[in-house]
Amino acid sequence: MLFTYELARKLEGTGVTTNALHPGVVATNIANNGLSLFSFFFKLFSPFFKNPKSGAATSLYLATSPDVAGITGKYFADSKEKGSSSISYDRAAAKKLWDISCTLTGISQ
């Protein structure tokens, strides 16, 4: 979230949009080959998770819907704009993350 919000600020006025999303808990085969406690609980509760098609819905909505054209720097879940955690709005933390990311990737600011 920090990175998305900072990227949206950096891209302001360019016409490029960036948003973040949570697909929900999706039943995939990520835990099929494991014997860990995570794998056990994932398999146990997977009937209650979204199927992959439903899990992709918000991504597809943001990529294709004219309803969100021009909307940037937001967080979405279930194809609706939502508020994110209070810490995700910390501009100083976002700038620090941006700076560290640039340093680690060798990209100039």
C-alpha positions as CSV (number, residue, x, y, z in Angstrom):
1,M,0.0,0.0,0.0
2,L,2.8,2.4,0.9
3,F,4.4,1.8,-2.5
4,T,1.1,2.2,-4.4
5,Y,0.3,5.4,-2.7
6,E,3.7,6.8,-3.4
7,L,3.7,5.7,-7.0
8,A,0.4,7.4,-7.5
9,R,1.8,10.6,-6.2
10,K,4.9,10.3,-8.4
11,L,2.7,9.6,-11.5
12,E,0.2,12.5,-10.7
13,G,-0.6,14.4,-13.9
14,T,0.7,11.8,-16.3
15,G,-2.5,10.0,-17.0
16,V,-1.1,6.7,-15.7
17,T,-3.1,5.2,-12.9
18,T,-2.0,2.8,-10.2
19,N,-4.2,1.1,-7.6
20,A,-3.8,-1.8,-5.1
21,L,-6.2,-4.6,-4.4
22,H,-6.9,-7.6,-2.2
23,P,-8.3,-10.5,-4.2
24,G,-9.7,-12.2,-1.1
25,V,-8.7,-15.6,0.1
26,V,-8.6,-17.7,-3.0
27,A,-8.7,-21.5,-3.2
28,T,-5.6,-22.4,-5.4
29,N,-3.2,-25.3,-5.4
30,I,-0.6,-23.3,-3.5
31,A,-0.7,-25.7,-0.5
32,N,-1.2,-29.0,-2.4
33,N,2.3,-30.4,-2.0
34,G,3.0,-29.3,1.6
35,L,2.7,-31.2,4.8
36,S,3.0,-28.1,7.0
37,L,0.4,-26.8,9.4
38,F,-0.4,-24.0,6.8
39,S,-1.1,-26.7,4.2
40,F,-3.4,-28.5,6.5
41,F,-5.5,-25.5,7.4
42,F,-5.5,-24.2,3.8
43,K,-6.9,-27.5,2.6
44,L,-9.3,-27.7,5.5
45,F,-10.8,-24.2,4.9
46,S,-10.5,-24.0,1.2
47,P,-14.1,-24.9,0.6
48,F,-14.9,-21.5,2.1
49,F,-12.5,-19.5,-0.1
50,K,-13.2,-17.8,-3.4
51,N,-12.6,-19.8,-6.5
52,P,-9.9,-18.5,-8.8
53,K,-12.4,-16.8,-11.2
54,S,-13.9,-14.9,-8.3
55,G,-10.5,-14.1,-7.0
56,A,-9.5,-12.5,-10.3
57,A,-12.7,-10.3,-10.5
58,T,-11.3,-7.2,-8.8
59,S,-8.1,-7.3,-10.9
60,L,-10.1,-7.6,-14.0
61,Y,-12.4,-4.8,-12.9
62,L,-9.5,-2.5,-12.3
63,A,-7.9,-3.3,-15.6
64,T,-11.0,-3.1,-17.8
65,S,-13.8,-1.1,-16.2
66,P,-14.5,2.5,-17.4
67,D,-15.9,3.1,-13.9
68,V,-12.4,3.3,-12.6
69,A,-10.7,5.0,-15.5
70,G,-8.7,7.9,-14.1
71,I,-8.9,6.7,-10.5
72,T,-5.5,6.3,-8.9
73,G,-3.9,5.7,-5.6
74,K,-6.7,3.8,-4.1
75,Y,-7.3,0.4,-2.5
76,F,-9.9,-2.0,-3.7
77,A,-11.5,-5.2,-2.4
78,D,-14.5,-7.0,-4.0
79,S,-14.4,-4.5,-6.8
80,K,-15.1,-1.6,-4.4
81,E,-12.9,1.1,-3.1
82,K,-12.0,0.5,0.5
83,G,-9.9,2.2,3.1
84,S,-6.6,0.6,3.9
85,S,-4.8,0.5,7.3
86,S,-4.0,3.8,8.9
87,I,-0.2,3.1,8.7
88,S,-0.5,2.8,4.9
89,Y,-1.2,6.5,4.7
90,D,2.1,7.5,6.3
91,R,3.8,9.6,3.7
92,A,7.2,9.6,5.4
93,A,7.2,5.8,5.5
94,A,6.0,5.6,1.9
95,K,8.9,7.9,0.8
96,K,11.4,5.9,2.8
97,L,10.1,2.7,1.1
98,W,10.4,4.3,-2.3
99,D,13.9,5.5,-1.7
100,I,15.1,2.1,-0.4
101,S,13.4,0.4,-3.4
102,C,15.2,2.7,-5.8
103,T,18.5,2.1,-4.1
104,L,18.1,-1.7,-4.1
105,T,17.0,-1.8,-7.7
106,G,19.6,0.7,-8.9
107,I,16.9,3.0,-10.3
108,S,17.5,6.7,-10.0
109,Q,14.9,8.9,-8.5
